Amino acid sequence: MEKNPKFTVGEIAKLTWLTARMAKRGIASQTVYQGDLERKFERVIESARKREAQEAADKAEAEKAVRKAKAKAKALKTK
């Protein structure tokens, strides 16, 4: 099982809303179809994972650019 990402406030609100809707349907009847809500729930989690991965990639790229700039500045300084 994959680790759940850190959710934004908006994602938490969406997940809470979907959970409440699923609970409401569950109270109505145990045989009510909830697959549509479950897919939406999973979609929110998957988009949070993608967002977190993109943020990590952006951070790594920014750190690489900083290291490159420092190396370039050091090279110019020694000349």
N, C-alpha and C positions, 0 to 999 in steps of 0.2 A: 504494500500500500504506500502510495506517495504521501509525503508530508504536506499538510495543508499550508498554503502561503499565509503571510500576514495580510489580512483584509483591510481595505479602506473603509471609511465610514459608510460610503455609498453601497459598497458590496455587502457589508453587514446588514444594512437596512433592507436590501433586496432579499438576502437569505432569510432574514427574520420574517419579512412579508410572505415569502413563499412557504415558509414553515407554518405560519399561521393559516394560510389558505389550505395547506395539506391537512392540518389538524381539523379545520372546519369541515372539510370533505369527509375526513375520517369519522367525525362525530355524526355526520348525516347517515353514513352507511359504511360498513366494512368492505362492501363490494364496489364502491365508487372508483372509477378510473382516475389515477393520479399520475400516470406516466408523463403527461404534458408538463406538470409542475416539477416532477423529478428531473426531466431533461433540462428545464430552465435552471434548476438548482445546480446541476452539474455544469451547465454552460457558464454560470457565474464563477464557479470554482476554477474551471479551466481557464477562463479569461484572466483571473487573478494570478494563476500560475504563469501564464504567458507574460503578463505585465511585470511580475517579479523577475522573471528571467531576462526580459528586455532591460529593466532597470539595472540588473547586475552587469549585463553586457555593456551598457552605456557607462557605468561607473568604471569598469575595467578599461574601456577605451579612453576615458577622460584621464585616468591615472597614467596610462601609457603616453598620452600627449604631454602631460606634465613632466614625466621623466625625460621625454625626448627634448622638450624645451629647455630643461635644466642642463642636459648634456650639451646642447647647442650653445647655450649661454656660457657654459664652462669652457668649451672649446674656443669661443671667441675671446674670452677673458685671458686665456693663456697665450694667445698670439701676440 
